[in-house]
Amino acid sequence: MTSEMHGKVCLVTGANSGIGKSTALALSRMGANVVMVCRSRDRGEAARAYITTQSGNESVDLLIADLSSQRATRQVAEEFRRRYERLDVLVNNAGAILGARQVTEDGLEATFALNHLSYFLLTNLLLDVLKASASSRIVNVSSAAHEGATIDFDDLQSERRYDGRRAYGLSKLANVLFTHELARRLEGTGVTANCLHPGVVATNIAKEAVLWLRLAWTLLRPVLLSPDQGAETVIYLASSPELEGVTGKYFIKKTPVPSSPESHNQDVARRLWQVSTDLTRLGAPTRTSGSTG
Ligand SMILES: NC(=O)c1ccc[n+]([C@@H]2O[C@H](COP(=O)([O-])OP(=O)(O)OC[C@H]3O[C@@H](n4cnc5c(N)ncnc54)[C@H](OP(=O)(O)O)[C@@H]3O)[C@@H](O)[C@H]2O)c1
């Protein structure tokens, strides 16, 4: 174990598998106090045991939430706030590609709810803690799948037509638009927001995808990046001193690169922010602190 991240609290969603698990392990090895958010207690406990053993760092906490549920996301944010006074790094990573259209308990298309709205809601619910802990960082795991996607505000929930890869691309574009808008809103606060494409990585991401994609993923596995390789840019954004003050950027292989033209459309980003605020009821009067509106 090293000490670069000693004293830092790092929350990683989807930390029991793939890129999130490798990220949690690396941050733990750097001495951070890692808080894993996982939807399955069994899978989360198994990953936590692995991470503490491999890192030699006992400061690995586990919170349970199905992040496609806004109720569960709010509960996990509250639980985090009860346990911790600071948050230095928030890694929004949990995600899925869903072959068939699924609807969450909030009545929303599940890919959009999990891959975008959970990033949006969890971040906003923890924003005051992040600001109080500045300088602090938000890392949103997006994908090159955002390229070519557009946001159809008339069919955000893919009700008219559902295609899993299209819904995924839309959600990953939403990650980039959210990162850009968030960085603009956080200017001067000492909280940075960046996003990335991890590469094409041999993880469980396609486990609920359509059959041909699952098969392709299995066949391609030997030539894909390992989860540790896929996590390299996430870890870099979460921990490198070189990134101090860098915000609003999209990275591939630890390098800032241009994201798609659509992801730079500020009107779309502002509108998506407003729609996301409405869908998560963040603007409702019952909300307490944390939202940037
Ligand atoms: N793999 C790639 O090639 C690739 C490429 C570009 C971007 N990405 C992005 O990388 C991120 C991580 O994915 P991965 O490739 O590491 O896949 P993964 O191995 O399937 O990991 C995804 C994680 O998200 C969790 N998760 C899924 N649904 C959840 C829910 N409803 N509530 C809470 N957690 C949930 C999973 O938990 P369970 O184990 O319980 O399902 C798992 O821990 C995703 O945002 C993905 O879009 C991946």
The ligand as an SDF file (V2000), in Angstrom:
LIG
                    3D

 48 52  0  0  0  0  0  0  0  0999 V2000
  -16.5380   -2.6180  -20.6900 N   0  0  0  0  0  0  0  0  0  0  0  0
  -16.3820   -1.7150  -21.6900 C   0  0  0  0  0  0  0  0  0  0  0  0
  -15.8660   -2.0230  -22.7790 O   0  0  0  0  0  0  0  0  0  0  0  0
  -16.8550   -0.3000  -21.4860 C   0  0  0  0  0  0  0  0  0  0  0  0
  -16.6320    0.6080  -22.5330 C   0  0  0  0  0  0  0  0  0  0  0  0
  -17.0480    1.9270  -22.3680 C   0  0  0  0  0  0  0  0  0  0  0  0
  -17.6360    2.3080  -21.1800 C   0  0  0  0  0  0  0  0  0  0  0  0
  -17.8430    1.4040  -20.1660 N   0  0  0  0  0  0  0  0  0  0  0  0
  -18.4810    1.8690  -18.9360 C   0  0  0  0  0  0  0  0  0  0  0  0
  -17.7830    1.3820  -17.8170 O   0  0  0  0  0  0  0  0  0  0  0  0
  -18.6590    1.3820  -16.6930 C   0  0  0  0  0  0  0  0  0  0  0  0
  -18.4210    0.1130  -15.8790 C   0  0  0  0  0  0  0  0  0  0  0  0
  -18.8220   -1.0020  -16.6250 O   0  0  0  0  0  0  0  0  0  0  0  0
  -17.9710   -2.3380  -16.7470 P   0  0  0  0  0  0  0  0  0  0  0  0
  -17.5320   -2.4490  -18.1340 O   0  0  0  0  0  0  0  0  0  0  0  0
  -16.9730   -2.4290  -15.6690 O   0  0  0  0  0  0  0  0  0  0  0  0
  -19.1350   -3.4470  -16.5580 O   0  0  0  0  0  0  0  0  0  0  0  0
  -19.5000   -4.4450  -15.3460 P   0  0  0  0  0  0  0  0  0  0  0  0
  -18.3790   -5.3730  -15.0960 O   0  0  0  0  0  0  0  0  0  0  0  0
  -20.8040   -5.0390  -15.7380 O   0  0  0  0  0  0  0  0  0  0  0  0
  -19.6820   -3.4820  -14.1110 O   0  0  0  0  0  0  0  0  0  0  0  0
  -20.8250   -2.6840  -13.9990 C   0  0  0  0  0  0  0  0  0  0  0  0
  -21.0850   -2.4080  -12.5320 C   0  0  0  0  0  0  0  0  0  0  0  0
  -22.3060   -1.6500  -12.4320 O   0  0  0  0  0  0  0  0  0  0  0  0
  -23.1460   -2.3090  -11.5060 C   0  0  0  0  0  0  0  0  0  0  0  0
  -24.5670   -2.1030  -11.7390 N   0  0  0  0  0  0  0  0  0  0  0  0
  -25.2960   -2.4980  -12.8050 C   0  0  0  0  0  0  0  0  0  0  0  0
  -26.5790   -2.1990  -12.6180 N   0  0  0  0  0  0  0  0  0  0  0  0
  -26.6720   -1.5980  -11.3970 C   0  0  0  0  0  0  0  0  0  0  0  0
  -27.7350   -1.0660  -10.6490 C   0  0  0  0  0  0  0  0  0  0  0  0
  -29.0070   -1.0960  -11.0910 N   0  0  0  0  0  0  0  0  0  0  0  0
  -27.4700   -0.5140   -9.4450 N   0  0  0  0  0  0  0  0  0  0  0  0
  -26.2000   -0.4980   -8.9710 C   0  0  0  0  0  0  0  0  0  0  0  0
  -25.1570   -0.9900   -9.6350 N   0  0  0  0  0  0  0  0  0  0  0  0
  -25.3920   -1.5380  -10.8430 C   0  0  0  0  0  0  0  0  0  0  0  0
  -22.8080   -3.7820  -11.6590 C   0  0  0  0  0  0  0  0  0  0  0  0
  -23.2850   -4.5050  -10.5490 O   0  0  0  0  0  0  0  0  0  0  0  0
  -23.7050   -6.0660  -10.7090 P   0  0  0  0  0  0  0  0  0  0  0  0
  -22.4300   -6.8290  -10.7090 O   0  0  0  0  0  0  0  0  0  0  0  0
  -24.5420   -6.2990   -9.5030 O   0  0  0  0  0  0  0  0  0  0  0  0
  -24.4600   -6.1930  -11.9840 O   0  0  0  0  0  0  0  0  0  0  0  0
  -21.2930   -3.6880  -11.7330 C   0  0  0  0  0  0  0  0  0  0  0  0
  -20.7540   -3.5370  -10.4500 O   0  0  0  0  0  0  0  0  0  0  0  0
  -20.0730    1.5350  -17.2460 C   0  0  0  0  0  0  0  0  0  0  0  0
  -20.5210    2.8540  -16.9810 O   0  0  0  0  0  0  0  0  0  0  0  0
  -19.8910    1.3360  -18.7300 C   0  0  0  0  0  0  0  0  0  0  0  0
  -20.8270    2.0620  -19.4870 O   0  0  0  0  0  0  0  0  0  0  0  0
  -17.4630    0.1020  -20.3060 C   0  0  0  0  0  0  0  0  0  0  0  0
  1  2  1  0
  2  3  2  0
  2  4  1  0
  4  5  1  0
  4 48  2  0
  5  6  2  0
  6  7  1  0
  7  8  2  0
  8  9  1  0
  8 48  1  0
  9 10  1  0
  9 46  1  0
 10 11  1  0
 11 12  1  0
 11 44  1  0
 12 13  1  0
 13 14  1  0
 14 15  2  0
 14 16  1  0
 14 17  1  0
 17 18  1  0
 18 19  2  0
 18 20  1  0
 18 21  1  0
 21 22  1  0
 22 23  1  0
 23 24  1  0
 23 42  1  0
 24 25  1  0
 25 26  1  0
 25 36  1  0
 26 27  1  0
 26 35  1  0
 27 28  2  0
 28 29  1  0
 29 30  1  0
 29 35  2  0
 30 31  1  0
 30 32  2  0
 32 33  1  0
 33 34  2  0
 34 35  1  0
 36 37  1  0
 36 42  1  0
 37 38  1  0
 38 39  2  0
 38 40  1  0
 38 41  1  0
 42 43  1  0
 44 45  1  0
 44 46  1  0
 46 47  1  0
M  CHG  2   8   1  16  -1
M  END
$$$$
